[in-house]
Amino acid sequence: MAEDLTVLIIGSGAREHTISRAYENSPQVRKIIVAPGNDFIGYKRQKEVITDKSCSLKNPNSILEIAKKYKPDIVDVAQDDALAAGTVDLLTQNGFRAFGPTKHASMVEWDKQWSRNFMERHGIPTPQFRCFNSEEQAKTYVKGLYEQEPSKLLYVKATGLCAGKGALKSKSLEEAVTNIEKMKLFGDAGKTFLVEEGLIGEEFSCYAISDGNNYKILKSAQDNKTVFNFDDGDQTGGMGAVSPAQVTAPISKEIEEQLIAKAINGMNRERIPFVGVLYVGGIAVNGKPMNIEYNARWGDPECQVVLPSIKTDYAEIVLSCLEGRLDRTEIEQDNKTRVCVVGASRGYPNDYKAVKGKRIYGLEKAMTMKGVTVFGAGIDVRDGKFYANGGRLYGIVGEGDDILEARPNAYSAMAHTFIEGNNLHYRTDIGWRDVERFLRKL
């Protein structure tokens, strides 16, 4: 076992805060750097945690300079833009041990057209889709679909990275045409876009960690993407999550066989081995799992409810992936339920500029509550006080023996927080499906 490791984590949000906590719990780790990070990540830590903002997530060379500065033993590339830009490739070429998929392997996330074609090649259950780079051709296609089925559910999706906001739901021809026109708002990410059938069912997220040949299954989660209760409103980066997701329990074997094993083995056969955390965004349709998307890293906020369940030394797990020995590493996970509720600026994900610089109150109290952990995202810390500096500001995680214990812990802590001028927004229905399932069993 190594000692006195230095770990560099690439990313800036609550996900990276969560990952830093996992490394902090490792007896092998002495120092942690998060780049660019956020102010709250370094607040009241047990070990030395540094945030270094002198890099851009879309500029691998700037990240390489930080690696040269701190000389870390592990670089955990946790953020999607950094992966898509080839950060792992560049760091590896310069002698650093970088955890995460290469630029080629992370295409499974950053190029949805390639990803959908990959799924077809390997028999992974996926919705019917067509790709377009022409508005007119796409409009002609959807008009034909709605002539046959006027109430058809479709999604129009940018093929590139859009921070979780590039999937637009359409329930009519008018909505589909409008959403096709909106693709230009996503810039290069929307130049090529998908039109795919909407699947009716309950969504879930599953995670596997891989060394390229072997994989281990981690806990499932359920994300809540839209900004308002009842799954209404605009798409966001995620407003909350629960883990484990009870919907996955009866289909866990099929999820592994159809959505995880086929992906890891398929990439290996195509000579682009996937090393890192594979995120499976799935949906249960009539009791069968189907793929909505793959991501090439931890989700946010799902990471906040899945990663803390791992009891095994996380640094050792990552090292076993980098050294190709994951098959000889046992990963122990606890049996707790966790619920994350995201506190956001009023107006997110659209216009929330007026909230920037407003004082955040109550986080200190929330951090002292039993069964509660607070992870920071868009927070500035000045003179020990907290200020809003982003859309999603913090995630409050409540844990317990079951959903009825974990969920009140999260919401009780959230109730202690407030943003100056009544500018705090959060959903109040995170985990409602699993609450209903649990109560039906009583």
Secondary structure, DSSP 8 states (H G I E B T S, - for coil): ---SEEEEEEE-SHHHHHHHHHHHT-TTEEEEEEEE--GGGGTT-SSEEEE-----TT-HHHHHHHHHHH--SEEEE--HHHHHTTHHHHHHHTT--EES--TTTTHHHH-HHHHHHHHHHTT-----EEEES-HHHHHHHHHHHHHH-TT--EEEEESS--TT--EEEESSHHHHHHHHHHGGGGGGGGTSEEEEE---SEEEEEEEEEESS-EEE---BEE--EEETTTEEEE-S-SEEEES-GGGGGGHHHIIIIIIIHHHHHHHHTT---EEEEEEEEEEETTEEEEEEEESS--TTHHHHHGGGB-S-HHHHHHHHHTT-GGG----B---EEEEEEEEETTTTS--GGGTT-EEESHHHHHTSTTEEEEESSEEEETTEEEE-SSEEEEEEEEESSHHHHHHHHHHHHTT-EETTT-EE--S-TTHHHHHHHHHH-
